[in-house]
């Protein structure tokens, strides 16, 4: 049993993970950056801004000091947005318990470097922690996990032992955690599914129907796998929870921020207007730009991603992007046979 854990970041997902650990009677330091959120949690035991209606167990302790949060914590979960991962990791490095296991719960690529979150942690934290970095990814909406609705996830690490440590810490009869050693595949699938979710939302905003969404999601799996395998991931990982599972829920759920943004784009709203009304992060927007650059870098064809990029950043009308995809030259569905490689 872990003596103490830390969850760094009190957004919806970070708060849900703190609830999960707290209900297992594992002490949790929940680092809260926003002062108003901290005061609200301390007073009401509810993160009403990001996870309304869910009471935190008494064993979860909100803190505002990173040093206090991570000190003596055997498990440290980094639940900050991808753009804040490097800065936050740099601040906790010297305060980590020497035996701590580090978990990235963020989904995305670093904007300028295009690095995966585990690689950002490897670059930023002291070298002794590199073999103890893990990624948590899967079809996990905080709104449901925190309310103990059944869910499954994947803990991925180069070390099966470390992945198992994280799995054991989070495993409950309502939250099943599998392990995987394909760190690249798990992270890449978790990041890229947000791009396709934007596209699924656009299709829904245009009221194109179920057939169109199914076609987009299915071809989206092909694009994700294509790039993921080129980057070093295993093709079969993208058929698992962190690939197809996460893609399915993000493209269909009312909880999906990326799908919600896509719906508004499909309905004709501008991206600037949409973002001005959001208080949470839709990782798919920055990930689309990163995915386009990665596709160019690895010389991988990603037509759906290309069109979503044009809608987001070149103000291309969504209906025109759809037309461009529908009028592409026909090809053999399984010409690359990527589902059976890797």
C-alpha positions in Angstrom: 0.0 0.0 0.0 1.3 3.4 -0.9 1.8 5.7 2.1 1.1 8.9 0.1 0.4 9.9 -3.5 0.3 13.3 -5.3 -1.9 14.4 -8.1 -0.5 17.5 -9.8 -3.3 19.4 -11.4 -6.9 19.9 -10.2 -8.7 19.9 -13.5 -11.5 17.4 -14.1 -9.2 14.5 -14.7 -6.8 15.2 -11.9 -9.6 15.6 -9.5 -11.2 12.3 -10.6 -8.0 10.4 -10.1 -7.6 12.0 -6.6 -11.2 10.7 -5.9 -10.3 7.3 -7.2 -7.2 7.0 -5.0 -9.0 8.6 -2.0 -11.8 6.0 -2.1 -9.1 3.3 -1.8 -8.0 5.0 1.4 -4.7 6.1 -0.1 -3.6 9.5 1.1 -3.5 12.1 -1.7 -2.0 15.5 -2.0 -4.0 17.3 -4.7 -2.0 20.3 -6.1 -4.3 23.1 -7.0 -2.9 26.0 -9.0 -5.9 28.2 -9.1 -6.5 30.0 -5.8 -10.3 30.2 -6.2 -10.5 26.5 -6.9 -8.3 25.8 -3.9 -10.5 27.9 -1.6 -13.6 26.2 -2.9 -12.3 22.7 -2.5 -10.9 23.5 1.0 -14.3 24.9 2.0 -16.8 22.6 0.3 -14.8 19.5 -0.6 -16.1 19.9 -4.2 -14.3 21.1 -7.3 -17.3 22.9 -8.6 -15.5 24.5 -11.5 -14.2 21.4 -13.1 -16.1 18.5 -11.5 -19.3 19.7 -10.0 -21.3 17.4 -7.8 -18.5 15.1 -6.8 -17.3 15.2 -3.2 -13.6 14.5 -2.5 -12.9 11.9 0.1 -11.6 13.3 3.4 -8.2 11.6 2.8 -7.6 13.9 -0.3 -5.8 17.0 0.8 -5.7 20.1 -1.4 -2.4 21.9 -1.4 -0.9 24.9 -3.2 2.8 24.1 -2.7 4.4 21.8 -5.3 7.1 20.9 -2.8 4.6 19.9 -0.2 2.5 18.0 -2.7 5.3 15.7 -4.0 7.4 15.3 -0.9 7.3 11.7 0.4 4.8 10.7 -2.3 5.6 7.3 -3.8 3.3 7.9 -6.8 3.1 11.3 -8.6 0.4 11.8 -11.2 1.0 14.7 -13.6 -2.5 15.8 -14.6 -1.6 19.2 -16.1 -2.3 20.2 -19.7 0.4 19.2 -22.2 1.6 22.8 -22.6 2.3 23.1 -18.9 4.1 19.7 -18.5 7.7 20.9 -18.9 7.4 23.9 -16.6 5.6 21.9 -13.9 8.0 18.9 -14.1 11.0 21.3 -13.8 9.6 22.7 -10.6 9.0 19.3 -8.9 12.3 17.5 -9.9 14.4 18.4 -6.8 11.5 17.7 -4.4 10.5 14.2 -5.6 10.9 11.3 -3.3 13.9 9.2 -4.5 11.7 6.1 -5.1 8.8 7.9 -6.7 7.0 6.6 -9.8 5.9 9.3 -12.2 2.7 9.1 -14.2 1.7 11.4 -17.1 -2.1 11.7 -17.4 -1.9 14.3 -20.2 -2.7 13.7 -23.8 -0.9 15.7 -26.4 2.5 16.7 -27.9 4.7 19.6 -26.8 3.9 22.4 -29.1 7.4 23.4 -30.4 9.4 20.2 -30.0 6.6 17.8 -30.9 7.7 15.6 -28.1 5.5 13.1 -26.3 4.8 13.9 -22.7 6.9 11.0 -21.4 9.8 12.3 -23.3 9.3 15.8 -21.9 9.4 14.2 -18.4 12.5 12.3 -19.3 14.2 15.5 -20.5 13.1 17.5 -17.5 13.3 15.3 -14.4 16.5 13.9 -12.9 17.9 10.9 -14.7 17.2 8.5 -11.9 13.4 8.8 -12.6 13.6 8.0 -16.4 12.9 4.3 -15.9 10.0 5.1 -13.6 8.0 7.2 -16.0 4.5 5.8 -16.9 1.6 7.0 -19.0 -2.1 6.6 -18.1 -4.4 6.6 -21.1 -7.8 5.3 -22.2 -11.5 6.0 -22.7 -11.8 7.8 -19.4 -14.1 10.8 -19.0 -13.6 12.3 -15.5 -17.3 12.9 -15.1 -17.9 9.1 -15.2 -14.8 7.8 -13.5 -15.4 10.1 -10.5 -18.9 8.8 -10.2 -17.7 5.2 -10.2 -19.2 4.2 -13.5 -17.3 1.2 -14.9 -14.2 2.2 -17.0 -10.9 0.7 -18.2 -7.5 2.3 -18.8 -3.9 1.5 -19.7 -0.8 2.1 -17.7 2.2 2.1 -20.2 5.8 2.0 -19.3 9.0 0.5 -20.8 9.1 -1.5 -17.5 6.3 -4.0 -17.0 7.1 -3.8 -13.3 6.5 -0.1 -13.1 3.4 -0.3 -15.2 2.1 -2.9 -12.8 2.8 -0.7 -9.8 0.6 2.1 -11.3 -2.1 -0.4 -12.3 -2.2 -1.8 -8.8 -2.4 1.7 -7.3 -5.4 2.7 -9.4 -7.2 -0.6 -9.9 -10.7 -0.9 -8.3 -13.8 -2.9 -9.0 -15.0 0.0 -11.1 -11.8 1.1 -12.8 -9.8 -1.7 -14.5 -6.2 -0.9 -15.4 -4.3 -2.9 -18.0 -0.6 -2.7 -18.7 1.4 -2.1 -21.9 5.1 -1.6 -22.7 4.4 0.2 -26.0 4.8 3.7 -24.6 5.0 5.4 -28.0 1.8 3.7 -29.2 -0.2 4.4 -26.1 0.8 8.1 -26.0 0.4 8.7 -29.7 -3.1 7.1 -29.8 -4.2 9.2 -26.8 -3.1 12.4 -28.4 -4.2 11.9 -32.0 -7.7 10.7 -31.2 -8.5 14.3 -30.2 -7.8 15.4 -33.8 -10.3 12.9 -35.2 -12.8 13.9 -32.4 -12.7 17.4 -33.8 -13.6 16.0 -37.2 -16.4 13.9 -35.8 -17.8 17.0 -34.1 -17.6 18.9 -37.3 -19.6 16.1 -39.1 -22.2 16.3 -36.3 -22.4 20.0 -36.5 -23.0 19.7 -40.2 -25.7 17.1 -39.4 -24.2 14.6 -41.8 -25.6 11.6 -39.9 -24.2 8.4 -38.4 -22.8 6.9 -41.6 -20.5 9.9 -42.1 -19.3 9.8 -38.5 -18.6 6.1 -38.7 -16.6 6.5 -41.9 -14.6 9.4 -40.5 -13.8 7.5 -37.3 -12.8 4.4 -39.2 -10.5 6.2 -41.5 -9.3 8.2 -38.6 -8.0 4.9 -37.0 -6.0 4.3 -40.2 -4.4 7.8 -40.0 -3.6 7.4 -36.3 -2.1 4.0 -36.9 -0.1 5.1 -39.9 1.6 7.9 -38.0 1.9 6.0 -34.8 3.7 3.1 -36.5 6.0 5.5 -38.3 6.9 7.0 -35.0 7.8 3.6 -33.5 4.5 2.4 -32.0 3.0 -1.1 -32.5 0.0 -1.3 -34.8 -1.9 -3.6 -32.4 -1.8 -0.9 -29.7 -4.1 1.3 -31.8 -6.8 -1.3 -31.7 -6.8 -1.3 -27.9 -8.1 1.0 -25.1 -5.7 3.8 -25.7 -6.4 3.8 -29.4 -9.8 2.6 -30.7 -11.3 2.7 -27.3 -10.4 6.3 -26.5 -11.2 7.3 -30.1 -14.7 5.8 -29.9 -15.6 7.6 -26.6 -14.1 10.9 -27.6 -15.9 11.0 -31.0 -19.3 10.1 -29.5 -19.6 11.4 -25.9 -21.4 14.5 -24.8 -18.5 14.9 -22.3 -15.9 15.3 -25.1 -14.5 18.9 -25.3 -12.9 18.3 -28.7 -16.1 16.9 -30.2 -18.0 19.9 -28.7 -15.6 22.3 -30.4 -16.0 20.5 -33.7 -19.8 20.7 -33.5 -19.6 24.5 -33.1 -17.1 24.7 -36.0 -19.5 22.6 -38.1 -22.3 25.0 -37.2 -20.3 27.9 -38.5 -18.8 29.5 -35.4 -15.2 30.8 -35.6 -12.5 29.1 -33.6 -11.6 32.4 -31.8 -15.2 32.8 -30.7 -15.4 29.2 -29.5 -12.2 29.5 -27.5 -13.2 32.8 -25.9 -16.1 30.9 -24.2 -14.1 27.9 -22.9 -12.6 27.5 -19.5 -11.1 24.1 -20.1 -8.5 22.9 -22.7 -9.4 21.2 -25.9 -6.1 19.5 -26.6 -7.1 18.5 -30.1 -6.6 22.0 -31.4 -2.8 22.2 -30.7 -2.5 18.5 -31.4 -3.9 19.1 -34.9 -1.0 21.5 -35.7 1.5 19.1 -34.2 0.0 16.1 -36.1 0.3 18.0 -39.4 4.0 18.7 -38.7 4.7 15.1 -37.6 3.0 13.8 -40.7 5.3 15.9 -42.8 8.3 14.9 -40.8 7.5 11.2 -41.1 6.2 11.5 -44.7 2.8 10.0 -43.7 -0.5 10.7 -45.5 -3.2 12.1 -43.2 -5.9 13.7 -45.3 -8.5 14.0 -42.5 -5.9 15.7 -40.3 -5.0 18.0 -43.2 -8.5 19.2 -43.7 -9.2 19.7 -40.0 -6.0 21.8 -39.9 -7.4 23.9 -42.7 -10.7 24.4 -40.9 -9.0 25.4 -37.7 -6.1 27.5 -38.9 -6.9 28.6 -42.4 -10.6 29.3 -41.9 -11.6 26.8 -44.6 -15.4 26.3 -44.4 -16.2 22.9 -42.9 -18.5 21.9 -45.8 -15.6 22.5 -48.3 -13.3 20.4 -46.2 -15.9 17.6 -46.3 -16.1 17.9 -50.1 -12.3 17.7 -50.4 -12.3 14.4 -48.5 -15.3 12.9 -50.3 -13.8 13.7 -53.8 -10.4 12.2 -53.2 -9.3 9.5 -55.5 -10.7 6.1 -54.6 -8.2 3.5 -53.3 -8.0 0.0 -51.8 -9.2 0.1 -48.2 -6.4 -2.1 -46.8 -3.7 -1.2 -49.4 -1.1 -0.7 -46.6 -2.2 -3.5 -44.4 -1.1 -1.5 -41.4 -3.4 -3.2 -39.0 -1.3 -6.4 -39.2 2.2 -4.8 -39.0 4.2 -3.9 -35.9 
